[in-house]
Amino acid sequence: MAEHSSASRGAEKCDVKGCGKDAERSVSGEAAREAGLDVEDDLRRAHLCKDHYKQFKKATKEERQMEYLGR
């Protein structure tokens, strides 16, 4: 399991298994798993690098559009 501390804020690494890039965004762990990203089951927040965040956005695009439209 990846260890994160609030003291090292900004130094997080991407939580996707096999990726060691610096994280730029964080999303809910559940949402990351639903989007098909390979993250630990017990993470509350999944820190994602730029590439994996782009994958997350692409995978959740339709859901976000429906939410925006109020459906």
N, CA, C and O atoms as a Maestro MAE file, in Angstrom:
{
 s_m_m2io_version
 :::
 2.0.0
}

f_m_ct {
 s_m_title
 :::
 protein
 m_atom[284] {
  # First column is atom index #
  i_m_mmod_type
  r_m_x_coord
  r_m_y_coord
  r_m_z_coord
  i_m_residue_number
  s_m_chain_name
  s_m_pdb_residue_name
  s_m_pdb_atom_name
  i_m_atomic_number
  :::
  1 25 0.846 -1.180 0.000 1 A "MET " " N  " 7
  2 3 0.000 0.000 0.000 1 A "MET " " CA " 6
  3 2 0.887 1.237 0.000 1 A "MET " " C  " 6
  4 15 1.889 1.283 0.715 1 A "MET " " O  " 8
  5 25 0.533 2.221 -0.783 2 A "ALA " " N  " 7
  6 3 1.301 3.459 -0.849 2 A "ALA " " CA " 6
  7 2 1.082 4.256 0.424 2 A "ALA " " C  " 6
  8 15 -0.040 4.363 0.919 2 A "ALA " " O  " 8
  9 25 2.159 4.811 0.945 3 A "GLU " " N  " 7
  10 3 2.065 5.593 2.162 3 A "GLU " " CA " 6
  11 2 2.100 7.070 1.809 3 A "GLU " " C  " 6
  12 15 2.940 7.521 1.029 3 A "GLU " " O  " 8
  13 25 1.178 7.808 2.393 4 A "HIS " " N  " 7
  14 3 1.113 9.243 2.171 4 A "HIS " " CA " 6
  15 2 1.041 9.915 3.527 4 A "HIS " " C  " 6
  16 15 0.401 9.410 4.449 4 A "HIS " " O  " 8
  17 25 1.695 11.047 3.640 5 A "SER " " N  " 7
  18 3 1.578 11.806 4.876 5 A "SER " " CA " 6
  19 2 1.288 13.254 4.532 5 A "SER " " C  " 6
  20 15 1.718 13.752 3.491 5 A "SER " " O  " 8
  21 25 0.564 13.921 5.401 6 A "SER " " N  " 7
  22 3 0.229 15.310 5.141 6 A "SER " " CA " 6
  23 2 1.464 16.200 5.218 6 A "SER " " C  " 6
  24 15 1.455 17.306 4.677 6 A "SER " " O  " 8
  25 25 2.523 15.741 5.877 7 A "ALA " " N  " 7
  26 3 3.747 16.512 5.984 7 A "ALA " " CA " 6
  27 2 4.468 16.590 4.640 7 A "ALA " " C  " 6
  28 15 5.186 17.555 4.379 7 A "ALA " " O  " 8
  29 25 4.283 15.584 3.787 8 A "SER " " N  " 7
  30 3 4.964 15.571 2.492 8 A "SER " " CA " 6
  31 2 4.012 15.955 1.369 8 A "SER " " C  " 6
  32 15 4.114 15.438 0.257 8 A "SER " " O  " 8
  33 25 3.102 16.848 1.656 9 A "ARG " " N  " 7
  34 3 2.103 17.265 0.673 9 A "ARG " " CA " 6
  35 2 2.794 17.748 -0.605 9 A "ARG " " C  " 6
  36 15 3.771 18.496 -0.556 9 A "ARG " " O  " 8
  37 25 2.275 17.311 -1.727 10 A "GLY " " N  " 7
  38 3 2.868 17.680 -2.995 10 A "GLY " " CA " 6
  39 2 3.883 16.660 -3.487 10 A "GLY " " C  " 6
  40 15 4.317 16.732 -4.637 10 A "GLY " " O  " 8
  41 25 4.268 15.710 -2.638 11 A "ALA " " N  " 7
  42 3 5.266 14.713 -3.011 11 A "ALA " " CA " 6
  43 2 4.639 13.343 -3.230 11 A "ALA " " C  " 6
  44 15 5.348 12.338 -3.276 11 A "ALA " " O  " 8
  45 25 3.316 13.292 -3.364 12 A "GLU " " N  " 7
  46 3 2.648 12.010 -3.559 12 A "GLU " " CA " 6
  47 2 2.989 11.428 -4.923 12 A "GLU " " C  " 6
  48 15 3.282 12.153 -5.874 12 A "GLU " " O  " 8
  49 25 2.944 10.118 -4.992 13 A "LYS " " N  " 7
  50 3 3.152 9.399 -6.245 13 A "LYS " " CA " 6
  51 2 1.813 8.836 -6.690 13 A "LYS " " C  " 6
  52 15 0.891 8.676 -5.889 13 A "LYS " " O  " 8
  53 25 1.722 8.543 -7.964 14 A "CYS " " N  " 7
  54 3 0.510 7.977 -8.536 14 A "CYS " " CA " 6
  55 2 0.203 6.640 -7.862 14 A "CYS " " C  " 6
  56 15 1.101 5.817 -7.682 14 A "CYS " " O  " 8
  57 25 -1.050 6.420 -7.492 15 A "ASP " " N  " 7
  58 3 -1.447 5.202 -6.785 15 A "ASP " " CA " 6
  59 2 -1.802 4.046 -7.718 15 A "ASP " " C  " 6
  60 15 -2.138 2.963 -7.238 15 A "ASP " " O  " 8
  61 25 -1.737 4.243 -9.030 16 A "VAL " " N  " 7
  62 3 -2.008 3.155 -9.959 16 A "VAL " " CA " 6
  63 2 -0.831 2.186 -9.893 16 A "VAL " " C  " 6
  64 15 0.328 2.592 -9.977 16 A "VAL " " O  " 8
  65 25 -1.145 0.903 -9.741 17 A "LYS " " N  " 7
  66 3 -0.090 -0.105 -9.604 17 A "LYS " " CA " 6
  67 2 0.839 -0.079 -10.807 17 A "LYS " " C  " 6
  68 15 0.390 -0.101 -11.953 17 A "LYS " " O  " 8
  69 25 2.144 -0.030 -10.535 18 A "GLY " " N  " 7
  70 3 3.150 -0.036 -11.584 18 A "GLY " " CA " 6
  71 2 3.539 1.342 -12.088 18 A "GLY " " C  " 6
  72 15 4.417 1.456 -12.943 18 A "GLY " " O  " 8
  73 25 2.913 2.379 -11.584 19 A "CYS " " N  " 7
  74 3 3.226 3.748 -12.015 19 A "CYS " " CA " 6
  75 2 3.922 4.467 -10.860 19 A "CYS " " C  " 6
  76 15 3.458 4.399 -9.722 19 A "CYS " " O  " 8
  77 25 4.995 5.132 -11.132 20 A "GLY " " N  " 7
  78 3 5.722 5.839 -10.077 20 A "GLY " " CA " 6
  79 2 5.829 7.324 -10.331 20 A "GLY " " C  " 6
  80 15 6.630 8.008 -9.694 20 A "GLY " " O  " 8
  81 25 5.028 7.835 -11.259 21 A "LYS " " N  " 7
  82 3 5.091 9.258 -11.586 21 A "LYS " " CA " 6
  83 2 4.509 10.097 -10.457 21 A "LYS " " C  " 6
  84 15 3.756 9.596 -9.623 21 A "LYS " " O  " 8
  85 25 4.864 11.369 -10.440 22 A "ASP " " N  " 7
  86 3 4.321 12.297 -9.448 22 A "ASP " " CA " 6
  87 2 2.831 12.508 -9.696 22 A "ASP " " C  " 6
  88 15 2.395 12.664 -10.837 22 A "ASP " " O  " 8
  89 25 2.058 12.511 -8.615 23 A "ALA " " N  " 7
  90 3 0.613 12.700 -8.711 23 A "ALA " " CA " 6
  91 2 0.307 14.177 -8.895 23 A "ALA " " C  " 6
  92 15 0.961 15.041 -8.311 23 A "ALA " " O  " 8
  93 25 -0.690 14.449 -9.711 24 A "GLU " " N  " 7
  94 3 -1.117 15.826 -9.937 24 A "GLU " " CA " 6
  95 2 -2.520 16.083 -9.412 24 A "GLU " " C  " 6
  96 15 -2.847 17.211 -9.043 24 A "GLU " " O  " 8
  97 25 -3.358 15.039 -9.375 25 A "ARG " " N  " 7
  98 3 -4.743 15.169 -8.918 25 A "ARG " " CA " 6
  99 2 -5.090 13.996 -8.026 25 A "ARG " " C  " 6
  100 15 -4.391 12.983 -8.012 25 A "ARG " " O  " 8
  101 25 -6.169 14.140 -7.285 26 A "SER " " N  " 7
  102 3 -6.674 13.004 -6.525 26 A "SER " " CA " 6
  103 2 -8.178 12.917 -6.743 26 A "SER " " C  " 6
  104 15 -8.872 13.926 -6.867 26 A "SER " " O  " 8
  105 25 -8.652 11.690 -6.784 27 A "VAL " " N  " 7
  106 3 -10.077 11.417 -6.957 27 A "VAL " " CA " 6
  107 2 -10.460 10.376 -5.930 27 A "VAL " " C  " 6
  108 15 -9.587 9.789 -5.290 27 A "VAL " " O  " 8
  109 25 -11.726 10.139 -5.763 28 A "SER " " N  " 7
  110 3 -12.161 9.121 -4.815 28 A "SER " " CA " 6
  111 2 -11.634 7.756 -5.275 28 A "SER " " C  " 6
  112 15 -11.623 7.461 -6.470 28 A "SER " " O  " 8
  113 25 -11.207 6.946 -4.336 29 A "GLY " " N  " 7
  114 3 -10.692 5.621 -4.661 29 A "GLY " " CA " 6
  115 2 -11.729 4.767 -5.348 29 A "GLY " " C  " 6
  116 15 -11.417 4.021 -6.276 29 A "GLY " " O  " 8
  117 25 -12.963 4.876 -4.894 30 A "GLU " " N  " 7
  118 3 -14.057 4.108 -5.494 30 A "GLU " " CA " 6
  119 2 -14.274 4.519 -6.953 30 A "GLU " " C  " 6
  120 15 -14.460 3.666 -7.821 30 A "GLU " " O  " 8
  121 25 -14.251 5.814 -7.213 31 A "ALA " " N  " 7
  122 3 -14.447 6.304 -8.579 31 A "ALA " " CA " 6
  123 2 -13.311 5.845 -9.485 31 A "ALA " " C  " 6
  124 15 -13.544 5.505 -10.645 31 A "ALA " " O  " 8
  125 25 -12.090 5.831 -8.969 32 A "ALA " " N  " 7
  126 3 -10.940 5.378 -9.752 32 A "ALA " " CA " 6
  127 2 -11.086 3.908 -10.114 32 A "ALA " " C  " 6
  128 15 -10.799 3.513 -11.244 32 A "ALA " " O  " 8
  129 25 -11.532 3.095 -9.157 33 A "ARG " " N  " 7
  130 3 -11.727 1.662 -9.433 33 A "ARG " " CA " 6
  131 2 -12.855 1.465 -10.445 33 A "ARG " " C  " 6
  132 15 -12.731 0.636 -11.347 33 A "ARG " " O  " 8
  133 25 -13.942 2.207 -10.312 34 A "GLU " " N  " 7
  134 3 -15.070 2.093 -11.250 34 A "GLU " " CA " 6
  135 2 -14.671 2.514 -12.662 34 A "GLU " " C  " 6
  136 15 -15.255 2.051 -13.642 34 A "GLU " " O  " 8
  137 25 -13.668 3.398 -12.762 35 A "ALA " " N  " 7
  138 3 -13.196 3.856 -14.065 35 A "ALA " " CA " 6
  139 2 -12.206 2.864 -14.675 35 A "ALA " " C  " 6
  140 15 -11.721 3.070 -15.788 35 A "ALA " " O  " 8
  141 25 -11.908 1.792 -13.947 36 A "GLY " " N  " 7
  142 3 -11.036 0.751 -14.485 36 A "GLY " " CA " 6
  143 2 -9.567 0.917 -14.156 36 A "GLY " " C  " 6
  144 15 -8.731 0.195 -14.700 36 A "GLY " " O  " 8
  145 25 -9.232 1.855 -13.275 37 A "LEU " " N  " 7
  146 3 -7.836 2.030 -12.889 37 A "LEU " " CA " 6
  147 2 -7.469 1.017 -11.811 37 A "LEU " " C  " 6
  148 15 -8.271 0.730 -10.922 37 A "LEU " " O  " 8
  149 25 -6.275 0.485 -11.891 38 A "ASP " " N  " 7
  150 3 -5.810 -0.558 -10.983 38 A "ASP " " CA " 6
  151 2 -5.196 0.064 -9.724 38 A "ASP " " C  " 6
  152 15 -3.980 0.233 -9.631 38 A "ASP " " O  " 8
  153 25 -6.064 0.405 -8.751 39 A "VAL " " N  " 7
  154 3 -5.609 0.988 -7.485 39 A "VAL " " CA " 6
  155 2 -6.009 0.062 -6.340 39 A "VAL " " C  " 6
  156 15 -6.872 -0.801 -6.499 39 A "VAL " " O  " 8
  157 25 -5.377 0.250 -5.193 40 A "GLU " " N  " 7
  158 3 -5.656 -0.560 -4.008 40 A "GLU " " CA " 6
  159 2 -7.132 -0.464 -3.622 40 A "GLU " " C  " 6
  160 15 -7.754 0.583 -3.799 40 A "GLU " " O  " 8
  161 25 -7.689 -1.546 -3.098 41 A "ASP " " N  " 7
  162 3 -9.099 -1.582 -2.708 41 A "ASP " " CA " 6
  163 2 -9.417 -0.726 -1.493 41 A "ASP " " C  " 6
  164 15 -10.558 -0.293 -1.329 41 A "ASP " " O  " 8
  165 25 -8.427 -0.472 -0.636 42 A "ASP " " N  " 7
  166 3 -8.710 0.230 0.616 42 A "ASP " " CA " 6
  167 2 -8.379 1.727 0.580 42 A "ASP " " C  " 6
  168 15 -8.403 2.381 1.622 42 A "ASP " " O  " 8
  169 25 -8.075 2.276 -0.590 43 A "LEU " " N  " 7
  170 3 -7.761 3.701 -0.677 43 A "LEU " " CA " 6
  171 2 -9.029 4.540 -0.652 43 A "LEU " " C  " 6
  172 15 -9.980 4.256 -1.381 43 A "LEU " " O  " 8
  173 25 -9.047 5.566 0.179 44 A "ARG " " N  " 7
  174 3 -10.160 6.514 0.176 44 A "ARG " " CA " 6
  175 2 -9.987 7.496 -0.969 44 A "ARG " " C  " 6
  176 15 -10.938 7.783 -1.697 44 A "ARG " " O  " 8
  177 25 -8.767 8.016 -1.130 45 A "ARG " " N  " 7
  178 3 -8.432 8.940 -2.211 45 A "ARG " " CA " 6
  179 2 -7.336 8.298 -3.043 45 A "ARG " " C  " 6
  180 15 -6.367 7.770 -2.497 45 A "ARG " " O  " 8
  181 25 -7.480 8.340 -4.340 46 A "ALA " " N  " 7
  182 3 -6.471 7.812 -5.253 46 A "ALA " " CA " 6
  183 2 -5.767 9.001 -5.903 46 A "ALA " " C  " 6
  184 15 -6.394 9.825 -6.568 46 A "ALA " " O  " 8
  185 25 -4.466 9.072 -5.699 47 A "HIS " " N  " 7
  186 3 -3.672 10.123 -6.316 47 A "HIS " " CA " 6
  187 2 -3.269 9.644 -7.699 47 A "HIS " " C  " 6
  188 15 -2.773 8.529 -7.862 47 A "HIS " " O  " 8
  189 25 -3.488 10.504 -8.703 48 A "LEU " " N  " 7
  190 3 -3.247 10.119 -10.086 48 A "LEU " " CA " 6
  191 2 -2.274 11.072 -10.765 48 A "LEU " " C  " 6
  192 15 -2.304 12.282 -10.539 48 A "LEU " " O  " 8
  193 25 -1.407 10.500 -11.604 49 A "CYS " " N  " 7
  194 3 -0.509 11.314 -12.415 49 A "CYS " " CA " 6
  195 2 -1.324 11.908 -13.564 49 A "CYS " " C  " 6
  196 15 -2.503 11.596 -13.726 49 A "CYS " " O  " 8
  197 25 -0.697 12.748 -14.340 50 A "LYS " " N  " 7
  198 3 -1.387 13.413 -15.443 50 A "LYS " " CA " 6
  199 2 -1.982 12.408 -16.433 50 A "LYS " " C  " 6
  200 15 -3.118 12.574 -16.876 50 A "LYS " " O  " 8
  201 25 -1.216 11.364 -16.781 51 A "ASP " " N  " 7
  202 3 -1.676 10.372 -17.754 51 A "ASP " " CA " 6
  203 2 -2.871 9.572 -17.238 51 A "ASP " " C  " 6
  204 15 -3.834 9.352 -17.972 51 A "ASP " " O  " 8
  205 25 -2.810 9.135 -15.973 52 A "HIS " " N  " 7
  206 3 -3.905 8.341 -15.425 52 A "HIS " " CA " 6
  207 2 -5.133 9.205 -15.146 52 A "HIS " " C  " 6
  208 15 -6.259 8.712 -15.220 52 A "HIS " " O  " 8
  209 25 -4.938 10.477 -14.830 53 A "TYR " " N  " 7
  210 3 -6.083 11.368 -14.653 53 A "TYR " " CA " 6
  211 2 -6.804 11.550 -15.988 53 A "TYR " " C  " 6
  212 15 -8.032 11.617 -16.036 53 A "TYR " " O  " 8
  213 25 -6.027 11.631 -17.070 54 A "LYS " " N  " 7
  214 3 -6.616 11.745 -18.406 54 A "LYS " " CA " 6
  215 2 -7.445 10.492 -18.720 54 A "LYS " " C  " 6
  216 15 -8.538 10.595 -19.277 54 A "LYS " " O  " 8
  217 25 -6.925 9.312 -18.364 55 A "GLN " " N  " 7
  218 3 -7.674 8.060 -18.552 55 A "GLN " " CA " 6
  219 2 -8.954 8.082 -17.732 55 A "GLN " " C  " 6
  220 15 -10.012 7.673 -18.211 55 A "GLN " " O  " 8
  221 25 -8.858 8.563 -16.485 56 A "PHE " " N  " 7
  222 3 -10.019 8.642 -15.598 56 A "PHE " " CA " 6
  223 2 -11.093 9.542 -16.206 56 A "PHE " " C  " 6
  224 15 -12.268 9.179 -16.237 56 A "PHE " " O  " 8
  225 25 -10.687 10.715 -16.688 57 A "LYS " " N  " 7
  226 3 -11.645 11.644 -17.281 57 A "LYS " " CA " 6
  227 2 -12.318 11.038 -18.505 57 A "LYS " " C  " 6
  228 15 -13.522 11.199 -18.704 57 A "LYS " " O  " 8
  229 25 -11.542 10.344 -19.321 58 A "LYS " " N  " 7
  230 3 -12.091 9.729 -20.525 58 A "LYS " " CA " 6
  231 2 -13.106 8.639 -20.162 58 A "LYS " " C  " 6
  232 15 -14.150 8.517 -20.803 58 A "LYS " " O  " 8
  233 25 -12.793 7.852 -19.132 59 A "ALA " " N  " 7
  234 3 -13.667 6.751 -18.724 59 A "ALA " " CA " 6
  235 2 -14.956 7.246 -18.074 59 A "ALA " " C  " 6
  236 15 -15.968 6.545 -18.112 59 A "ALA " " O  " 8
  237 25 -14.941 8.428 -17.485 60 A "THR " " N  " 7
  238 3 -16.115 8.934 -16.769 60 A "THR " " CA " 6
  239 2 -16.825 10.052 -17.519 60 A "THR " " C  " 6
  240 15 -17.716 10.696 -16.965 60 A "THR " " O  " 8
  241 25 -16.450 10.289 -18.754 61 A "LYS " " N  " 7
  242 3 -17.004 11.410 -19.524 61 A "LYS " " CA " 6
  243 2 -18.526 11.346 -19.644 61 A "LYS " " C  " 6
  244 15 -19.214 12.329 -19.367 61 A "LYS " " O  " 8
  245 25 -19.047 10.202 -20.052 62 A "GLU " " N  " 7
  246 3 -20.493 10.085 -20.257 62 A "GLU " " CA " 6
  247 2 -21.247 10.285 -18.940 62 A "GLU " " C  " 6
  248 15 -22.276 10.960 -18.911 62 A "GLU " " O  " 8
  249 25 -20.744 9.708 -17.865 63 A "GLU " " N  " 7
  250 3 -21.381 9.854 -16.553 63 A "GLU " " CA " 6
  251 2 -21.407 11.323 -16.119 63 A "GLU " " C  " 6
  252 15 -22.414 11.805 -15.600 63 A "GLU " " O  " 8
  253 25 -20.292 12.029 -16.335 64 A "ARG " " N  " 7
  254 3 -20.226 13.438 -15.964 64 A "ARG " " CA " 6
  255 2 -21.184 14.270 -16.806 64 A "ARG " " C  " 6
  256 15 -21.802 15.202 -16.293 64 A "ARG " " O  " 8
  257 25 -21.317 13.948 -18.092 65 A "GLN " " N  " 7
  258 3 -22.258 14.670 -18.954 65 A "GLN " " CA " 6
  259 2 -23.698 14.478 -18.491 65 A "GLN " " C  " 6
  260 15 -24.474 15.433 -18.449 65 A "GLN " " O  " 8
  261 25 -24.050 13.250 -18.146 66 A "MET " " N  " 7
  262 3 -25.408 12.981 -17.672 66 A "MET " " CA " 6
  263 2 -25.692 13.716 -16.368 66 A "MET " " C  " 6
  264 15 -26.790 14.232 -16.162 66 A "MET " " O  " 8
  265 25 -24.698 13.760 -15.498 67 A "GLU " " N  " 7
  266 3 -24.849 14.470 -14.234 67 A "GLU " " CA " 6
  267 2 -25.042 15.976 -14.489 67 A "GLU " " C  " 6
  268 15 -25.856 16.624 -13.832 67 A "GLU " " O  " 8
  269 25 -24.300 16.506 -15.429 68 A "TYR " " N  " 7
  270 3 -24.407 17.919 -15.788 68 A "TYR " " CA " 6
  271 2 -25.798 18.241 -16.322 68 A "TYR " " C  " 6
  272 15 -26.360 19.293 -16.017 68 A "TYR " " O  " 8
  273 25 -26.343 17.341 -17.111 69 A "LEU " " N  " 7
  274 3 -27.664 17.547 -17.692 69 A "LEU " " CA " 6
  275 2 -28.791 17.279 -16.703 69 A "LEU " " C  " 6
  276 15 -29.953 17.562 -16.994 69 A "LEU " " O  " 8
  277 25 -28.457 16.737 -15.542 70 A "GLY " " N  " 7
  278 3 -29.460 16.485 -14.514 70 A "GLY " " CA " 6
  279 2 -30.271 15.235 -14.733 70 A "GLY " " C  " 6
  280 15 -31.430 15.168 -14.322 70 A "GLY " " O  " 8
  281 25 -29.684 14.236 -15.376 71 A "ARG " " N  " 7
  282 3 -30.421 13.004 -15.654 71 A "ARG " " CA " 6
  283 2 -29.919 11.863 -14.852 71 A "ARG " " C  " 6
  284 15 -30.434 10.751 -14.970 71 A "ARG " " O  " 8
  :::
 }
 m_bond[283] {
  # First column is bond index #
  i_m_from
  i_m_to
  i_m_order
  :::
  1 1 2 1
  2 2 3 1
  3 3 4 2
  4 3 5 1
  5 5 6 1
  6 6 7 1
  7 7 8 2
  8 7 9 1
  9 9 10 1
  10 10 11 1
  11 11 12 2
  12 11 13 1
  13 13 14 1
  14 14 15 1
  15 15 16 2
  16 15 17 1
  17 17 18 1
  18 18 19 1
  19 19 20 2
  20 19 21 1
  21 21 22 1
  22 22 23 1
  23 23 24 2
  24 23 25 1
  25 25 26 1
  26 26 27 1
  27 27 28 2
  28 27 29 1
  29 29 30 1
  30 30 31 1
  31 31 32 2
  32 31 33 1
  33 33 34 1
  34 34 35 1
  35 35 36 2
  36 35 37 1
  37 37 38 1
  38 38 39 1
  39 39 40 2
  40 39 41 1
  41 41 42 1
  42 42 43 1
  43 43 44 2
  44 43 45 1
  45 45 46 1
  46 46 47 1
  47 47 48 2
  48 47 49 1
  49 49 50 1
  50 50 51 1
  51 51 52 2
  52 51 53 1
  53 53 54 1
  54 54 55 1
  55 55 56 2
  56 55 57 1
  57 57 58 1
  58 58 59 1
  59 59 60 2
  60 59 61 1
  61 61 62 1
  62 62 63 1
  63 63 64 2
  64 63 65 1
  65 65 66 1
  66 66 67 1
  67 67 68 2
  68 67 69 1
  69 69 70 1
  70 70 71 1
  71 71 72 2
  72 71 73 1
  73 73 74 1
  74 74 75 1
  75 75 76 2
  76 75 77 1
  77 77 78 1
  78 78 79 1
  79 79 80 2
  80 79 81 1
  81 81 82 1
  82 82 83 1
  83 83 84 2
  84 83 85 1
  85 85 86 1
  86 86 87 1
  87 87 88 2
  88 87 89 1
  89 89 90 1
  90 90 91 1
  91 91 92 2
  92 91 93 1
  93 93 94 1
  94 94 95 1
  95 95 96 2
  96 95 97 1
  97 97 98 1
  98 98 99 1
  99 99 100 2
  100 99 101 1
  101 101 102 1
  102 102 103 1
  103 103 104 2
  104 103 105 1
  105 105 106 1
  106 106 107 1
  107 107 108 2
  108 107 109 1
  109 109 110 1
  110 110 111 1
  111 111 112 2
  112 111 113 1
  113 113 114 1
  114 114 115 1
  115 115 116 2
  116 115 117 1
  117 117 118 1
  118 118 119 1
  119 119 120 2
  120 119 121 1
  121 121 122 1
  122 122 123 1
  123 123 124 2
  124 123 125 1
  125 125 126 1
  126 126 127 1
  127 127 128 2
  128 127 129 1
  129 129 130 1
  130 130 131 1
  131 131 132 2
  132 131 133 1
  133 133 134 1
  134 134 135 1
  135 135 136 2
  136 135 137 1
  137 137 138 1
  138 138 139 1
  139 139 140 2
  140 139 141 1
  141 141 142 1
  142 142 143 1
  143 143 144 2
  144 143 145 1
  145 145 146 1
  146 146 147 1
  147 147 148 2
  148 147 149 1
  149 149 150 1
  150 150 151 1
  151 151 152 2
  152 151 153 1
  153 153 154 1
  154 154 155 1
  155 155 156 2
  156 155 157 1
  157 157 158 1
  158 158 159 1
  159 159 160 2
  160 159 161 1
  161 161 162 1
  162 162 163 1
  163 163 164 2
  164 163 165 1
  165 165 166 1
  166 166 167 1
  167 167 168 2
  168 167 169 1
  169 169 170 1
  170 170 171 1
  171 171 172 2
  172 171 173 1
  173 173 174 1
  174 174 175 1
  175 175 176 2
  176 175 177 1
  177 177 178 1
  178 178 179 1
  179 179 180 2
  180 179 181 1
  181 181 182 1
  182 182 183 1
  183 183 184 2
  184 183 185 1
  185 185 186 1
  186 186 187 1
  187 187 188 2
  188 187 189 1
  189 189 190 1
  190 190 191 1
  191 191 192 2
  192 191 193 1
  193 193 194 1
  194 194 195 1
  195 195 196 2
  196 195 197 1
  197 197 198 1
  198 198 199 1
  199 199 200 2
  200 199 201 1
  201 201 202 1
  202 202 203 1
  203 203 204 2
  204 203 205 1
  205 205 206 1
  206 206 207 1
  207 207 208 2
  208 207 209 1
  209 209 210 1
  210 210 211 1
  211 211 212 2
  212 211 213 1
  213 213 214 1
  214 214 215 1
  215 215 216 2
  216 215 217 1
  217 217 218 1
  218 218 219 1
  219 219 220 2
  220 219 221 1
  221 221 222 1
  222 222 223 1
  223 223 224 2
  224 223 225 1
  225 225 226 1
  226 226 227 1
  227 227 228 2
  228 227 229 1
  229 229 230 1
  230 230 231 1
  231 231 232 2
  232 231 233 1
  233 233 234 1
  234 234 235 1
  235 235 236 2
  236 235 237 1
  237 237 238 1
  238 238 239 1
  239 239 240 2
  240 239 241 1
  241 241 242 1
  242 242 243 1
  243 243 244 2
  244 243 245 1
  245 245 246 1
  246 246 247 1
  247 247 248 2
  248 247 249 1
  249 249 250 1
  250 250 251 1
  251 251 252 2
  252 251 253 1
  253 253 254 1
  254 254 255 1
  255 255 256 2
  256 255 257 1
  257 257 258 1
  258 258 259 1
  259 259 260 2
  260 259 261 1
  261 261 262 1
  262 262 263 1
  263 263 264 2
  264 263 265 1
  265 265 266 1
  266 266 267 1
  267 267 268 2
  268 267 269 1
  269 269 270 1
  270 270 271 1
  271 271 272 2
  272 271 273 1
  273 273 274 1
  274 274 275 1
  275 275 276 2
  276 275 277 1
  277 277 278 1
  278 278 279 1
  279 279 280 2
  280 279 281 1
  281 281 282 1
  282 282 283 1
  283 283 284 2
  :::
 }
}
